[in-house]
Amino acid sequence: MDRKLQAHFLNLFSFALADANVDVKETEKLYEIAIDRGIERNELDYIIDNPHKVKFNIPSTEYDIAIQILDIAKIIIADGIIDIREIIALRDFLKRTIENSKNVEEITELVIDSVKNQVKDEIIVNKLINLIK
């Protein structure tokens, strides 16, 4: 697995930890996302067990940023509880990764609502790309 993908999943795992409780549903969602991205279970286990060996990478393209935001939202809502610490962490992530930080609130609301309402991933990603430009 390349470094960008390792960093992607380390970011997701850190969001699962944001509320100080990694719920079983969050863990299941993390593995589901990994499978969707072609990641083997043992590769994800390695990242979780060895976070110190994974270098943080900020996604470099608008598409990669949108995918990261989408996957973060999936982790946030996986346990059915949207904790304010998770939302704050998402907003902080957005401020660090997008140039147009005035859209942080709009992006946060859009992605959380869209994932909760089970909007198709490609629709969410396209909307996110338009907002992060």
SULCORCOR-V218067 format. One record per residue. N is the residue number from 1. RES is the residue in one letter. SS is DSSP state (hx for helix, st for strand, lp for the rest). Layout:
N|RES|SS + N|RES|SS
This chain:
1|M|lp + 2|D|lp + 3|R|hx + 4|K|hx + 5|L|hx + 6|Q|hx + 7|A|hx + 8|H|hx + 9|F|hx + 10|L|hx + 11|N|hx + 12|L|hx + 13|F|hx + 14|S|hx + 15|F|hx + 16|A|hx + 17|L|hx + 18|A|lp + 19|D|lp + 20|A|lp + 21|N|lp + 22|V|lp + 23|D|lp + 24|V|hx + 25|K|hx + 26|E|hx + 27|T|hx + 28|E|hx + 29|K|hx + 30|L|hx + 31|Y|hx + 32|E|hx + 33|I|hx + 34|A|hx + 35|I|hx + 36|D|hx + 37|R|lp + 38|G|lp + 39|I|lp + 40|E|lp + 41|R|hx + 42|N|hx + 43|E|hx + 44|L|hx + 45|D|hx + 46|Y|hx + 47|I|hx + 48|I|hx + 49|D|hx + 50|N|lp + 51|P|hx + 52|H|hx + 53|K|hx + 54|V|lp + 55|K|lp + 56|F|lp + 57|N|lp + 58|I|lp + 59|P|lp + 60|S|lp + 61|T|lp + 62|E|hx + 63|Y|hx + 64|D|hx + 65|I|hx + 66|A|hx + 67|I|hx + 68|Q|hx + 69|I|hx + 70|L|hx + 71|D|hx + 72|I|hx + 73|A|hx + 74|K|hx + 75|I|hx + 76|I|hx + 77|I|hx + 78|A|hx + 79|D|lp + 80|G|lp + 81|I|lp + 82|I|lp + 83|D|lp + 84|I|hx + 85|R|hx + 86|E|hx + 87|I|hx + 88|I|hx + 89|A|hx + 90|L|hx + 91|R|hx + 92|D|hx + 93|F|hx + 94|L|hx + 95|K|hx + 96|R|hx + 97|T|hx + 98|I|lp + 99|E|lp + 100|N|lp + 101|S|hx + 102|K|hx + 103|N|hx + 104|V|hx + 105|E|hx + 106|E|hx + 107|I|hx + 108|T|hx + 109|E|hx + 110|L|hx + 111|V|hx + 112|I|hx + 113|D|hx + 114|S|hx + 115|V|hx + 116|K|hx + 117|N|lp + 118|Q|lp + 119|V|lp + 120|K|lp + 121|D|hx + 122|E|hx + 123|I|hx + 124|I|hx + 125|V|hx + 126|N|hx + 127|K|hx + 128|L|hx + 129|I|hx + 130|N|hx + 131|L|hx + 132|I|hx + 133|K|lp
